[in-house]
Amino acid sequence: MTYVVALTGGIGSGKSTVSDYFATLGVPVIDTDVIARELVAINHPCYEAIVQKFGNSILDDRLSIDRRKLREIIFHNADAKKWLENLLHPQIKQALREQISKLSYFYCLIVVPLLVENFEHYKNFVNRVLLVDSLEEHQINRTMARDHSSLATVKNIIASQASREARLAIADDILLNNKELKILKQEVELLHQKYLQKAQELIKPQ
């Protein structure tokens, strides 16, 4: 049995930075965003459903789904966002279970940006929740620099996601990402030791 830690946080909070630190410590990291990219690849049934729903205008020159165009649509349309989540999340959950079952390390980290919004899909196999928390102004600046999205789009994304209070309510551990990266890395190393201990307690014979 693999102890499962779910890493979550709002857009631009620093989840990738934190998960990369865990990966350097030898921890298996499974990113649901990577799984989602695979699900919307050309010729996948989800690709066909999405194109049928939103039309060819969301495709790029190679006929791949342009995720930025799709994001612009779903974060200005709550019904479209819900439709896409209902399509993808059950399949993401199944892919996660399959990948976790193949691991042999003590614990793994699964990165789930929309964990709060889709907690029902994950709560039965997640042992612990780690929240990367950040000031909204930092989220906006990081996201605009990374994705070249407009200020309005980033603000809509933040508004559409779960509130900070909702994330804090399900979090077992919190990393506040408003400090030097050196300090953040040290905090990750402390959590790593904590999770190793908890994982070993889980598999210890009763």
PyMOL CGO cylinders between C-alpha atoms (Angstrom):
from pymol import cmd
from pymol.cgo import CYLINDER

trace = [
    CYLINDER, 0.00, 0.00, 0.00, 1.34, 3.43, -0.98, 0.3, 1, 1, 1, 1, 1, 1,
    CYLINDER, 1.34, 3.43, -0.98, 0.68, 6.40, 1.28, 0.3, 1, 1, 1, 1, 1, 1,
    CYLINDER, 0.68, 6.40, 1.28, -0.86, 9.12, -0.89, 0.3, 1, 1, 1, 1, 1, 1,
    CYLINDER, -0.86, 9.12, -0.89, -0.29, 12.84, -0.30, 0.3, 1, 1, 1, 1, 1, 1,
    CYLINDER, -0.29, 12.84, -0.30, -2.40, 15.18, -2.44, 0.3, 1, 1, 1, 1, 1, 1,
    CYLINDER, -2.40, 15.18, -2.44, -0.73, 18.49, -3.25, 0.3, 1, 1, 1, 1, 1, 1,
    CYLINDER, -0.73, 18.49, -3.25, -3.09, 21.33, -4.10, 0.3, 1, 1, 1, 1, 1, 1,
    CYLINDER, -3.09, 21.33, -4.10, -3.25, 25.11, -4.31, 0.3, 1, 1, 1, 1, 1, 1,
    CYLINDER, -3.25, 25.11, -4.31, -4.63, 27.89, -6.45, 0.3, 1, 1, 1, 1, 1, 1,
    CYLINDER, -4.63, 27.89, -6.45, -3.27, 28.75, -9.86, 0.3, 1, 1, 1, 1, 1, 1,
    CYLINDER, -3.27, 28.75, -9.86, 0.18, 30.34, -9.62, 0.3, 1, 1, 1, 1, 1, 1,
    CYLINDER, 0.18, 30.34, -9.62, 0.62, 29.32, -5.98, 0.3, 1, 1, 1, 1, 1, 1,
    CYLINDER, 0.62, 29.32, -5.98, 3.85, 27.41, -6.63, 0.3, 1, 1, 1, 1, 1, 1,
    CYLINDER, 3.85, 27.41, -6.63, 2.68, 23.79, -6.79, 0.3, 1, 1, 1, 1, 1, 1,
    CYLINDER, 2.68, 23.79, -6.79, 5.20, 22.88, -9.48, 0.3, 1, 1, 1, 1, 1, 1,
    CYLINDER, 5.20, 22.88, -9.48, 8.08, 24.30, -7.47, 0.3, 1, 1, 1, 1, 1, 1,
    CYLINDER, 8.08, 24.30, -7.47, 7.07, 22.29, -4.43, 0.3, 1, 1, 1, 1, 1, 1,
    CYLINDER, 7.07, 22.29, -4.43, 6.44, 19.06, -6.36, 0.3, 1, 1, 1, 1, 1, 1,
    CYLINDER, 6.44, 19.06, -6.36, 9.83, 19.43, -8.07, 0.3, 1, 1, 1, 1, 1, 1,
    CYLINDER, 9.83, 19.43, -8.07, 11.49, 19.64, -4.66, 0.3, 1, 1, 1, 1, 1, 1,
    CYLINDER, 11.49, 19.64, -4.66, 9.77, 16.43, -3.58, 0.3, 1, 1, 1, 1, 1, 1,
    CYLINDER, 9.77, 16.43, -3.58, 10.85, 14.76, -6.82, 0.3, 1, 1, 1, 1, 1, 1,
    CYLINDER, 10.85, 14.76, -6.82, 14.52, 15.60, -6.16, 0.3, 1, 1, 1, 1, 1, 1,
    CYLINDER, 14.52, 15.60, -6.16, 14.15, 13.68, -2.88, 0.3, 1, 1, 1, 1, 1, 1,
    CYLINDER, 14.15, 13.68, -2.88, 13.13, 10.56, -4.80, 0.3, 1, 1, 1, 1, 1, 1,
    CYLINDER, 13.13, 10.56, -4.80, 9.39, 10.87, -4.21, 0.3, 1, 1, 1, 1, 1, 1,
    CYLINDER, 9.39, 10.87, -4.21, 7.18, 9.67, -7.10, 0.3, 1, 1, 1, 1, 1, 1,
    CYLINDER, 7.18, 9.67, -7.10, 5.10, 12.61, -8.35, 0.3, 1, 1, 1, 1, 1, 1,
    CYLINDER, 5.10, 12.61, -8.35, 1.95, 12.12, -10.42, 0.3, 1, 1, 1, 1, 1, 1,
    CYLINDER, 1.95, 12.12, -10.42, 0.55, 15.31, -11.90, 0.3, 1, 1, 1, 1, 1, 1,
    CYLINDER, 0.55, 15.31, -11.90, -3.13, 15.26, -12.85, 0.3, 1, 1, 1, 1, 1, 1,
    CYLINDER, -3.13, 15.26, -12.85, -2.47, 18.05, -15.33, 0.3, 1, 1, 1, 1, 1, 1,
    CYLINDER, -2.47, 18.05, -15.33, -0.12, 15.73, -17.23, 0.3, 1, 1, 1, 1, 1, 1,
    CYLINDER, -0.12, 15.73, -17.23, -2.83, 13.05, -17.24, 0.3, 1, 1, 1, 1, 1, 1,
    CYLINDER, -2.83, 13.05, -17.24, -5.34, 15.63, -18.48, 0.3, 1, 1, 1, 1, 1, 1,
    CYLINDER, -5.34, 15.63, -18.48, -3.02, 16.55, -21.36, 0.3, 1, 1, 1, 1, 1, 1,
    CYLINDER, -3.02, 16.55, -21.36, -2.91, 12.90, -22.37, 0.3, 1, 1, 1, 1, 1, 1,
    CYLINDER, -2.91, 12.90, -22.37, -6.70, 12.65, -22.22, 0.3, 1, 1, 1, 1, 1, 1,
    CYLINDER, -6.70, 12.65, -22.22, -7.16, 15.55, -24.63, 0.3, 1, 1, 1, 1, 1, 1,
    CYLINDER, -7.16, 15.55, -24.63, -4.56, 14.35, -27.14, 0.3, 1, 1, 1, 1, 1, 1,
    CYLINDER, -4.56, 14.35, -27.14, -5.62, 13.82, -30.74, 0.3, 1, 1, 1, 1, 1, 1,
    CYLINDER, -5.62, 13.82, -30.74, -7.59, 10.58, -31.33, 0.3, 1, 1, 1, 1, 1, 1,
    CYLINDER, -7.59, 10.58, -31.33, -8.45, 10.15, -27.64, 0.3, 1, 1, 1, 1, 1, 1,
    CYLINDER, -8.45, 10.15, -27.64, -12.24, 9.87, -27.08, 0.3, 1, 1, 1, 1, 1, 1,
    CYLINDER, -12.24, 9.87, -27.08, -12.11, 12.95, -24.82, 0.3, 1, 1, 1, 1, 1, 1,
    CYLINDER, -12.11, 12.95, -24.82, -10.53, 14.94, -27.64, 0.3, 1, 1, 1, 1, 1, 1,
    CYLINDER, -10.53, 14.94, -27.64, -13.41, 14.06, -29.93, 0.3, 1, 1, 1, 1, 1, 1,
    CYLINDER, -13.41, 14.06, -29.93, -16.00, 14.97, -27.28, 0.3, 1, 1, 1, 1, 1, 1,
    CYLINDER, -16.00, 14.97, -27.28, -14.36, 18.33, -26.54, 0.3, 1, 1, 1, 1, 1, 1,
    CYLINDER, -14.36, 18.33, -26.54, -14.07, 19.33, -30.18, 0.3, 1, 1, 1, 1, 1, 1,
    CYLINDER, -14.07, 19.33, -30.18, -17.68, 18.33, -30.77, 0.3, 1, 1, 1, 1, 1, 1,
    CYLINDER, -17.68, 18.33, -30.77, -18.72, 20.44, -27.77, 0.3, 1, 1, 1, 1, 1, 1,
    CYLINDER, -18.72, 20.44, -27.77, -16.67, 23.59, -28.43, 0.3, 1, 1, 1, 1, 1, 1,
    CYLINDER, -16.67, 23.59, -28.43, -15.94, 23.44, -32.18, 0.3, 1, 1, 1, 1, 1, 1,
    CYLINDER, -15.94, 23.44, -32.18, -12.81, 23.64, -34.31, 0.3, 1, 1, 1, 1, 1, 1,
    CYLINDER, -12.81, 23.64, -34.31, -12.03, 27.16, -33.09, 0.3, 1, 1, 1, 1, 1, 1,
    CYLINDER, -12.03, 27.16, -33.09, -10.26, 25.66, -30.04, 0.3, 1, 1, 1, 1, 1, 1,
    CYLINDER, -10.26, 25.66, -30.04, -7.74, 23.81, -32.25, 0.3, 1, 1, 1, 1, 1, 1,
    CYLINDER, -7.74, 23.81, -32.25, -4.27, 25.02, -33.19, 0.3, 1, 1, 1, 1, 1, 1,
    CYLINDER, -4.27, 25.02, -33.19, -2.56, 24.68, -36.58, 0.3, 1, 1, 1, 1, 1, 1,
    CYLINDER, -2.56, 24.68, -36.58, -1.68, 21.04, -35.83, 0.3, 1, 1, 1, 1, 1, 1,
    CYLINDER, -1.68, 21.04, -35.83, -5.30, 20.26, -34.91, 0.3, 1, 1, 1, 1, 1, 1,
    CYLINDER, -5.30, 20.26, -34.91, -4.34, 19.79, -31.26, 0.3, 1, 1, 1, 1, 1, 1,
    CYLINDER, -4.34, 19.79, -31.26, -6.53, 21.37, -28.61, 0.3, 1, 1, 1, 1, 1, 1,
    CYLINDER, -6.53, 21.37, -28.61, -5.17, 24.78, -27.70, 0.3, 1, 1, 1, 1, 1, 1,
    CYLINDER, -5.17, 24.78, -27.70, -5.40, 24.64, -23.93, 0.3, 1, 1, 1, 1, 1, 1,
    CYLINDER, -5.40, 24.64, -23.93, -5.16, 28.42, -23.56, 0.3, 1, 1, 1, 1, 1, 1,
    CYLINDER, -5.16, 28.42, -23.56, -8.14, 28.92, -25.88, 0.3, 1, 1, 1, 1, 1, 1,
    CYLINDER, -8.14, 28.92, -25.88, -10.08, 26.27, -24.01, 0.3, 1, 1, 1, 1, 1, 1,
    CYLINDER, -10.08, 26.27, -24.01, -9.17, 27.89, -20.70, 0.3, 1, 1, 1, 1, 1, 1,
    CYLINDER, -9.17, 27.89, -20.70, -10.43, 31.25, -21.93, 0.3, 1, 1, 1, 1, 1, 1,
    CYLINDER, -10.43, 31.25, -21.93, -13.80, 29.61, -22.69, 0.3, 1, 1, 1, 1, 1, 1,
    CYLINDER, -13.80, 29.61, -22.69, -14.32, 27.56, -19.55, 0.3, 1, 1, 1, 1, 1, 1,
    CYLINDER, -14.32, 27.56, -19.55, -13.26, 30.24, -17.11, 0.3, 1, 1, 1, 1, 1, 1,
    CYLINDER, -13.26, 30.24, -17.11, -15.78, 32.63, -18.57, 0.3, 1, 1, 1, 1, 1, 1,
    CYLINDER, -15.78, 32.63, -18.57, -18.54, 29.99, -18.68, 0.3, 1, 1, 1, 1, 1, 1,
    CYLINDER, -18.54, 29.99, -18.68, -19.39, 28.04, -15.52, 0.3, 1, 1, 1, 1, 1, 1,
    CYLINDER, -19.39, 28.04, -15.52, -21.52, 25.48, -17.36, 0.3, 1, 1, 1, 1, 1, 1,
    CYLINDER, -21.52, 25.48, -17.36, -18.74, 24.74, -19.83, 0.3, 1, 1, 1, 1, 1, 1,
    CYLINDER, -18.74, 24.74, -19.83, -16.25, 24.38, -16.98, 0.3, 1, 1, 1, 1, 1, 1,
    CYLINDER, -16.25, 24.38, -16.98, -18.52, 21.92, -15.18, 0.3, 1, 1, 1, 1, 1, 1,
    CYLINDER, -18.52, 21.92, -15.18, -19.07, 19.92, -18.38, 0.3, 1, 1, 1, 1, 1, 1,
    CYLINDER, -19.07, 19.92, -18.38, -15.32, 19.57, -18.92, 0.3, 1, 1, 1, 1, 1, 1,
    CYLINDER, -15.32, 19.57, -18.92, -14.66, 18.56, -15.31, 0.3, 1, 1, 1, 1, 1, 1,
    CYLINDER, -14.66, 18.56, -15.31, -17.39, 15.91, -15.47, 0.3, 1, 1, 1, 1, 1, 1,
    CYLINDER, -17.39, 15.91, -15.47, -15.78, 14.53, -18.61, 0.3, 1, 1, 1, 1, 1, 1,
    CYLINDER, -15.78, 14.53, -18.61, -12.19, 14.44, -17.42, 0.3, 1, 1, 1, 1, 1, 1,
    CYLINDER, -12.19, 14.44, -17.42, -12.09, 13.87, -13.66, 0.3, 1, 1, 1, 1, 1, 1,
    CYLINDER, -12.09, 13.87, -13.66, -13.49, 10.32, -13.51, 0.3, 1, 1, 1, 1, 1, 1,
    CYLINDER, -13.49, 10.32, -13.51, -10.87, 9.28, -16.08, 0.3, 1, 1, 1, 1, 1, 1,
    CYLINDER, -10.87, 9.28, -16.08, -8.12, 11.18, -14.27, 0.3, 1, 1, 1, 1, 1, 1,
    CYLINDER, -8.12, 11.18, -14.27, -9.07, 9.35, -11.07, 0.3, 1, 1, 1, 1, 1, 1,
    CYLINDER, -9.07, 9.35, -11.07, -8.87, 5.98, -12.80, 0.3, 1, 1, 1, 1, 1, 1,
    CYLINDER, -8.87, 5.98, -12.80, -5.47, 6.79, -14.31, 0.3, 1, 1, 1, 1, 1, 1,
    CYLINDER, -5.47, 6.79, -14.31, -4.21, 7.90, -10.89, 0.3, 1, 1, 1, 1, 1, 1,
    CYLINDER, -4.21, 7.90, -10.89, -5.29, 4.65, -9.27, 0.3, 1, 1, 1, 1, 1, 1,
    CYLINDER, -5.29, 4.65, -9.27, -3.54, 2.63, -11.98, 0.3, 1, 1, 1, 1, 1, 1,
    CYLINDER, -3.54, 2.63, -11.98, -0.29, 4.57, -11.66, 0.3, 1, 1, 1, 1, 1, 1,
    CYLINDER, -0.29, 4.57, -11.66, -0.28, 4.48, -7.86, 0.3, 1, 1, 1, 1, 1, 1,
    CYLINDER, -0.28, 4.48, -7.86, -0.84, 0.70, -7.87, 0.3, 1, 1, 1, 1, 1, 1,
    CYLINDER, -0.84, 0.70, -7.87, 2.45, 0.27, -9.75, 0.3, 1, 1, 1, 1, 1, 1,
    CYLINDER, 2.45, 0.27, -9.75, 4.58, 2.23, -7.26, 0.3, 1, 1, 1, 1, 1, 1,
    CYLINDER, 4.58, 2.23, -7.26, 6.90, 0.63, -4.72, 0.3, 1, 1, 1, 1, 1, 1,
    CYLINDER, 6.90, 0.63, -4.72, 8.07, 3.73, -2.82, 0.3, 1, 1, 1, 1, 1, 1,
    CYLINDER, 8.07, 3.73, -2.82, 6.76, 4.46, 0.69, 0.3, 1, 1, 1, 1, 1, 1,
    CYLINDER, 6.76, 4.46, 0.69, 4.58, 7.35, -0.42, 0.3, 1, 1, 1, 1, 1, 1,
    CYLINDER, 4.58, 7.35, -0.42, 3.73, 9.37, -3.50, 0.3, 1, 1, 1, 1, 1, 1,
    CYLINDER, 3.73, 9.37, -3.50, 2.66, 12.91, -4.24, 0.3, 1, 1, 1, 1, 1, 1,
    CYLINDER, 2.66, 12.91, -4.24, -0.30, 13.53, -6.51, 0.3, 1, 1, 1, 1, 1, 1,
    CYLINDER, -0.30, 13.53, -6.51, -0.73, 17.07, -7.78, 0.3, 1, 1, 1, 1, 1, 1,
    CYLINDER, -0.73, 17.07, -7.78, -4.42, 17.99, -7.96, 0.3, 1, 1, 1, 1, 1, 1,
    CYLINDER, -4.42, 17.99, -7.96, -5.02, 21.72, -8.55, 0.3, 1, 1, 1, 1, 1, 1,
    CYLINDER, -5.02, 21.72, -8.55, -8.81, 21.41, -8.26, 0.3, 1, 1, 1, 1, 1, 1,
    CYLINDER, -8.81, 21.41, -8.26, -8.80, 19.06, -5.28, 0.3, 1, 1, 1, 1, 1, 1,
    CYLINDER, -8.80, 19.06, -5.28, -11.36, 21.02, -3.26, 0.3, 1, 1, 1, 1, 1, 1,
    CYLINDER, -11.36, 21.02, -3.26, -13.73, 21.34, -6.20, 0.3, 1, 1, 1, 1, 1, 1,
    CYLINDER, -13.73, 21.34, -6.20, -13.52, 17.59, -6.90, 0.3, 1, 1, 1, 1, 1, 1,
    CYLINDER, -13.52, 17.59, -6.90, -12.80, 16.21, -3.43, 0.3, 1, 1, 1, 1, 1, 1,
    CYLINDER, -12.80, 16.21, -3.43, -15.44, 13.49, -3.77, 0.3, 1, 1, 1, 1, 1, 1,
    CYLINDER, -15.44, 13.49, -3.77, -13.36, 11.92, -6.54, 0.3, 1, 1, 1, 1, 1, 1,
    CYLINDER, -13.36, 11.92, -6.54, -10.21, 11.70, -4.42, 0.3, 1, 1, 1, 1, 1, 1,
    CYLINDER, -10.21, 11.70, -4.42, -10.99, 11.57, -0.70, 0.3, 1, 1, 1, 1, 1, 1,
    CYLINDER, -10.99, 11.57, -0.70, -11.28, 7.77, -0.55, 0.3, 1, 1, 1, 1, 1, 1,
    CYLINDER, -11.28, 7.77, -0.55, -7.67, 7.11, -1.55, 0.3, 1, 1, 1, 1, 1, 1,
    CYLINDER, -7.67, 7.11, -1.55, -5.85, 10.24, -0.36, 0.3, 1, 1, 1, 1, 1, 1,
    CYLINDER, -5.85, 10.24, -0.36, -4.20, 9.92, 3.06, 0.3, 1, 1, 1, 1, 1, 1,
    CYLINDER, -4.20, 9.92, 3.06, -3.11, 13.52, 3.51, 0.3, 1, 1, 1, 1, 1, 1,
    CYLINDER, -3.11, 13.52, 3.51, -3.58, 16.93, 1.89, 0.3, 1, 1, 1, 1, 1, 1,
    CYLINDER, -3.58, 16.93, 1.89, -0.73, 19.41, 1.46, 0.3, 1, 1, 1, 1, 1, 1,
    CYLINDER, -0.73, 19.41, 1.46, -1.74, 22.95, 0.53, 0.3, 1, 1, 1, 1, 1, 1,
    CYLINDER, -1.74, 22.95, 0.53, 0.61, 25.41, -1.14, 0.3, 1, 1, 1, 1, 1, 1,
    CYLINDER, 0.61, 25.41, -1.14, -0.75, 28.77, -0.04, 0.3, 1, 1, 1, 1, 1, 1,
    CYLINDER, -0.75, 28.77, -0.04, 0.14, 32.11, -1.61, 0.3, 1, 1, 1, 1, 1, 1,
    CYLINDER, 0.14, 32.11, -1.61, -0.95, 35.74, -1.69, 0.3, 1, 1, 1, 1, 1, 1,
    CYLINDER, -0.95, 35.74, -1.69, -3.33, 36.50, -4.58, 0.3, 1, 1, 1, 1, 1, 1,
    CYLINDER, -3.33, 36.50, -4.58, -1.07, 39.19, -6.02, 0.3, 1, 1, 1, 1, 1, 1,
    CYLINDER, -1.07, 39.19, -6.02, 1.73, 36.63, -6.26, 0.3, 1, 1, 1, 1, 1, 1,
    CYLINDER, 1.73, 36.63, -6.26, -0.60, 34.14, -7.96, 0.3, 1, 1, 1, 1, 1, 1,
    CYLINDER, -0.60, 34.14, -7.96, -1.59, 36.77, -10.53, 0.3, 1, 1, 1, 1, 1, 1,
    CYLINDER, -1.59, 36.77, -10.53, 1.99, 37.82, -11.28, 0.3, 1, 1, 1, 1, 1, 1,
    CYLINDER, 1.99, 37.82, -11.28, 3.28, 34.24, -11.61, 0.3, 1, 1, 1, 1, 1, 1,
    CYLINDER, 3.28, 34.24, -11.61, 0.41, 33.13, -13.84, 0.3, 1, 1, 1, 1, 1, 1,
    CYLINDER, 0.41, 33.13, -13.84, 0.56, 36.12, -16.17, 0.3, 1, 1, 1, 1, 1, 1,
    CYLINDER, 0.56, 36.12, -16.17, 4.33, 35.69, -16.57, 0.3, 1, 1, 1, 1, 1, 1,
    CYLINDER, 4.33, 35.69, -16.57, 4.07, 31.91, -17.10, 0.3, 1, 1, 1, 1, 1, 1,
    CYLINDER, 4.07, 31.91, -17.10, 1.01, 31.62, -19.35, 0.3, 1, 1, 1, 1, 1, 1,
    CYLINDER, 1.01, 31.62, -19.35, 0.92, 35.07, -20.96, 0.3, 1, 1, 1, 1, 1, 1,
    CYLINDER, 0.92, 35.07, -20.96, -2.74, 35.24, -19.94, 0.3, 1, 1, 1, 1, 1, 1,
    CYLINDER, -2.74, 35.24, -19.94, -4.57, 38.50, -19.52, 0.3, 1, 1, 1, 1, 1, 1,
    CYLINDER, -4.57, 38.50, -19.52, -5.17, 40.00, -16.10, 0.3, 1, 1, 1, 1, 1, 1,
    CYLINDER, -5.17, 40.00, -16.10, -8.93, 39.54, -16.56, 0.3, 1, 1, 1, 1, 1, 1,
    CYLINDER, -8.93, 39.54, -16.56, -8.53, 35.85, -17.40, 0.3, 1, 1, 1, 1, 1, 1,
    CYLINDER, -8.53, 35.85, -17.40, -6.28, 35.17, -14.41, 0.3, 1, 1, 1, 1, 1, 1,
    CYLINDER, -6.28, 35.17, -14.41, -8.67, 36.96, -12.08, 0.3, 1, 1, 1, 1, 1, 1,
    CYLINDER, -8.67, 36.96, -12.08, -11.58, 34.95, -13.49, 0.3, 1, 1, 1, 1, 1, 1,
    CYLINDER, -11.58, 34.95, -13.49, -9.66, 31.73, -12.93, 0.3, 1, 1, 1, 1, 1, 1,
    CYLINDER, -9.66, 31.73, -12.93, -8.90, 32.64, -9.33, 0.3, 1, 1, 1, 1, 1, 1,
    CYLINDER, -8.90, 32.64, -9.33, -12.53, 33.65, -8.74, 0.3, 1, 1, 1, 1, 1, 1,
    CYLINDER, -12.53, 33.65, -8.74, -13.78, 30.38, -10.24, 0.3, 1, 1, 1, 1, 1, 1,
    CYLINDER, -13.78, 30.38, -10.24, -11.54, 28.23, -8.05, 0.3, 1, 1, 1, 1, 1, 1,
    CYLINDER, -11.54, 28.23, -8.05, -12.22, 27.26, -4.47, 0.3, 1, 1, 1, 1, 1, 1,
    CYLINDER, -12.22, 27.26, -4.47, -11.66, 29.95, -1.88, 0.3, 1, 1, 1, 1, 1, 1,
    CYLINDER, -11.66, 29.95, -1.88, -8.57, 30.05, 0.29, 0.3, 1, 1, 1, 1, 1, 1,
    CYLINDER, -8.57, 30.05, 0.29, -10.78, 29.22, 3.27, 0.3, 1, 1, 1, 1, 1, 1,
    CYLINDER, -10.78, 29.22, 3.27, -12.12, 26.11, 1.52, 0.3, 1, 1, 1, 1, 1, 1,
    CYLINDER, -12.12, 26.11, 1.52, -8.59, 24.88, 0.80, 0.3, 1, 1, 1, 1, 1, 1,
    CYLINDER, -8.59, 24.88, 0.80, -7.47, 25.52, 4.35, 0.3, 1, 1, 1, 1, 1, 1,
    CYLINDER, -7.47, 25.52, 4.35, -10.46, 23.53, 5.60, 0.3, 1, 1, 1, 1, 1, 1,
    CYLINDER, -10.46, 23.53, 5.60, -9.26, 20.30, 3.97, 0.3, 1, 1, 1, 1, 1, 1,
    CYLINDER, -9.26, 20.30, 3.97, -5.51, 20.83, 4.40, 0.3, 1, 1, 1, 1, 1, 1,
    CYLINDER, -5.51, 20.83, 4.40, -3.49, 18.72, 6.81, 0.3, 1, 1, 1, 1, 1, 1,
    CYLINDER, -3.49, 18.72, 6.81, -0.26, 20.58, 6.08, 0.3, 1, 1, 1, 1, 1, 1,
    CYLINDER, -0.26, 20.58, 6.08, 0.33, 24.09, 4.70, 0.3, 1, 1, 1, 1, 1, 1,
    CYLINDER, 0.33, 24.09, 4.70, 3.33, 25.56, 2.90, 0.3, 1, 1, 1, 1, 1, 1,
    CYLINDER, 3.33, 25.56, 2.90, 3.14, 29.33, 2.65, 0.3, 1, 1, 1, 1, 1, 1,
    CYLINDER, 3.14, 29.33, 2.65, 4.95, 30.25, -0.56, 0.3, 1, 1, 1, 1, 1, 1,
    CYLINDER, 4.95, 30.25, -0.56, 5.95, 33.81, 0.18, 0.3, 1, 1, 1, 1, 1, 1,
    CYLINDER, 5.95, 33.81, 0.18, 9.49, 33.21, 1.35, 0.3, 1, 1, 1, 1, 1, 1,
    CYLINDER, 9.49, 33.21, 1.35, 12.93, 32.49, -0.09, 0.3, 1, 1, 1, 1, 1, 1,
    CYLINDER, 12.93, 32.49, -0.09, 13.12, 29.29, -2.12, 0.3, 1, 1, 1, 1, 1, 1,
    CYLINDER, 13.12, 29.29, -2.12, 15.90, 28.03, 0.15, 0.3, 1, 1, 1, 1, 1, 1,
    CYLINDER, 15.90, 28.03, 0.15, 13.54, 28.15, 3.14, 0.3, 1, 1, 1, 1, 1, 1,
    CYLINDER, 13.54, 28.15, 3.14, 10.69, 26.57, 1.14, 0.3, 1, 1, 1, 1, 1, 1,
    CYLINDER, 10.69, 26.57, 1.14, 13.00, 23.71, 0.18, 0.3, 1, 1, 1, 1, 1, 1,
    CYLINDER, 13.00, 23.71, 0.18, 13.95, 23.16, 3.82, 0.3, 1, 1, 1, 1, 1, 1,
    CYLINDER, 13.95, 23.16, 3.82, 10.27, 22.98, 4.74, 0.3, 1, 1, 1, 1, 1, 1,
    CYLINDER, 10.27, 22.98, 4.74, 9.69, 20.41, 2.00, 0.3, 1, 1, 1, 1, 1, 1,
    CYLINDER, 9.69, 20.41, 2.00, 12.53, 18.29, 3.39, 0.3, 1, 1, 1, 1, 1, 1,
    CYLINDER, 12.53, 18.29, 3.39, 10.92, 18.35, 6.85, 0.3, 1, 1, 1, 1, 1, 1,
    CYLINDER, 10.92, 18.35, 6.85, 7.57, 17.30, 5.38, 0.3, 1, 1, 1, 1, 1, 1,
    CYLINDER, 7.57, 17.30, 5.38, 9.32, 14.53, 3.45, 0.3, 1, 1, 1, 1, 1, 1,
    CYLINDER, 9.32, 14.53, 3.45, 10.60, 13.02, 6.70, 0.3, 1, 1, 1, 1, 1, 1,
    CYLINDER, 10.60, 13.02, 6.70, 7.15, 13.38, 8.23, 0.3, 1, 1, 1, 1, 1, 1,
    CYLINDER, 7.15, 13.38, 8.23, 5.48, 11.58, 5.33, 0.3, 1, 1, 1, 1, 1, 1,
    CYLINDER, 5.48, 11.58, 5.33, 8.06, 8.79, 5.36, 0.3, 1, 1, 1, 1, 1, 1,
    CYLINDER, 8.06, 8.79, 5.36, 7.28, 8.21, 9.02, 0.3, 1, 1, 1, 1, 1, 1,
    CYLINDER, 7.28, 8.21, 9.02, 3.53, 8.22, 8.47, 0.3, 1, 1, 1, 1, 1, 1,
    CYLINDER, 3.53, 8.22, 8.47, 3.85, 5.87, 5.51, 0.3, 1, 1, 1, 1, 1, 1,
    CYLINDER, 3.85, 5.87, 5.51, 5.89, 3.44, 7.56, 0.3, 1, 1, 1, 1, 1, 1,
    CYLINDER, 5.89, 3.44, 7.56, 3.34, 3.58, 10.37, 0.3, 1, 1, 1, 1, 1, 1,
    CYLINDER, 3.34, 3.58, 10.37, 0.61, 2.76, 7.85, 0.3, 1, 1, 1, 1, 1, 1,
    CYLINDER, 0.61, 2.76, 7.85, 2.30, -0.43, 6.65, 0.3, 1, 1, 1, 1, 1, 1,
    CYLINDER, 2.30, -0.43, 6.65, 3.59, -1.47, 10.09, 0.3, 1, 1, 1, 1, 1, 1,
    CYLINDER, 3.59, -1.47, 10.09, 2.05, -4.78, 11.24, 0.3, 1, 1, 1, 1, 1, 1,
    CYLINDER, 2.05, -4.78, 11.24, -0.64, -4.29, 13.87, 0.3, 1, 1, 1, 1, 1, 1,
]
cmd.load_cgo(trace, "trace")
